[in-house]
Amino acid sequence: LYDAKAGGWRDLGMLDVMQIFGRAGRPQFDKSGEGIIITTHDKLAYYLRLLTSQLPIESQFLGSLKDNLNAEVALGTVTNVREACAWLGYTYLFRRMKTNPLVYGITWEEVIGDPSMGAKQRSFIIDAARSLDKAKMMRYDEKSGNFYCTELGRIASHFYLQYSSVETYNEMLRRHMSESEVINMVAHSSEFENIVVREEEQDELETLARKACPLEVKGGPTDKHGKISILIQVFISRASVDSSSLHSDAQYISQSLGRIMRALFEICLRRGWSEMTSLLLEYCKAVDRKIWPHLHPLRQFDRDISPEILWKLEERNVDLDRLYEMEENDIGALIRFSHQGRLVKQYVGYFPHVNLSASVSPITRTVLKVDLLITPEFVWKDRHHGMSQRWLIIVEDSENDTIYHSELFTLTKKMARGTPTKMSFNIPIFEPHPPQYYIRAVSDSWLHAESIFTVSFHNLTLPQTQITHTELLDLKPLPLSALGNKAYEDLYRFTHFNPIQTQV
């Protein structure tokens, strides 16, 4: 069978064969079952030997120990080396280490010296922890042996990113990148490391690169990463692939593409990179909808609006704002389909849009309170919008390319028909004050569904920087006798009050 992960054709594994044979017959009716192996004659002896000899299956856990340890640390079930060693003791790897240590690099001298395998367990855990610490996926304190989860490690665990992929992103991910550089970085993910370049695919790859790839392909079709970049763009473009192996590779890439894009978006959001967060969220939605961001927003209704109308809207460069203002007849005349103007106007009304308004009040000189009102301004249709829509609320300083606040807002069908929704949150402000902050509401699933509100600081009055305090007067210290009570005087071991006590 063809295994895209292995990058080619491979024989059915012995574990799969044993599972298939284990299902032969009807356990509740038959005393025995019969299984038939269909293979070439030169491989028959291999399968028979594995079936009759019952060779043990060795653990492959060491290859993914870093990823699994990171997941346990992110979950909170493992917090130090001692707990990690106990966790490793429950695995099949530990059982096979004790039964067949040589396979896992353990000599017989080590087995005799440490029959419980405690030292080897600890060595495996510490090596994995140091690697994760180097990749910033967690913090490992060598002295105490404690593990501390980081945002990067939590994101990697949540989106099933491999340790080697995170290392690649740490090297390649920058604050400012072009679209083609982002696609090239994704192509370097270790999830795709087994994709291979085949000579018989070159002609088709060159054709796809020319017709279905609007972005530059770094390396070209002869390079492995170039091939992956082409297949990523082919997936978004919805282009067809003829070669069976190329089709299998494209399917394999598409299974991980959305997950990787979302992980990169979360990484940039947590780092507070405004420009890259917007770019990666845009491409997350492009992958989910298989629509390029530069195409017309109404292409997201391509099941209901004909390709001819969408093509004419793109040809005439008519954006959504202009369509909002136009009447049905004007739209029909513009696209030269008079009877379709009403349909286009109808779906413009379905396109998600919210109106933002905000008031800002200072709490201190460095902290502002924002009261944000979100008013939906579109017609809700369950077919297109489901039961809820998620919006990302971002407060950013575009001059410094920094995000100061972000949170998810869920808009339900009931909220879309009701009164405006109010949100309150605090944001920092720094000296010297920027001219303005931008509050953006960006749809989590719809391309080009975005609203912006500008918070200007020109007329904002902030509290004074001086700290109000009572001036200390130059007074003569009072003796304890000023209390006028012998019992009170006996409570203190000094003879006179200090200057502050005297003034009070």
Secondary structure, DSSP 8 states (H G I E B T S, - for coil): -EETTTTEE----HHHHHHHHHT-S-TTT-S---------HHHHHHHHHHHHHT------GGGGHHHHHHHHHHHTS--BHHHHHHHHTTSHHHHHHHH-GGGGT--HHHHHH-TT-HHHHHHHHHHHHHHHHHTTSEEE-TTT-BEEE-HHHHHHHHTT--HHHHHHHHHH--SS--HHHHHHHHHT-GGGTT----GGGHHHHHHHHHHS--S--TT-TTSHHHHHHHHHHHHHHT-----HHHHHHHHHHHHHHHHHHHHHHHHHHHHTBHHHHHHHHHHHHHHHHT--TTS-GGGGGTTTS-HHHHHHHHHTT--HHHHHHS-HHHHHHHHT-GGGHHHHHHHHHHS--EEEEEEEEESSSSEEEEEEEEEE-S---HHHHTTEEEEEEEEEETTTTEEEEEEEEEEEHHHHHSS-EEEEEEEE--SS--SEEEEEEEESSSTT-EEEEEEE-TT-----SS------------BGGGG--HHHHTT-S-SB--HHHHH-
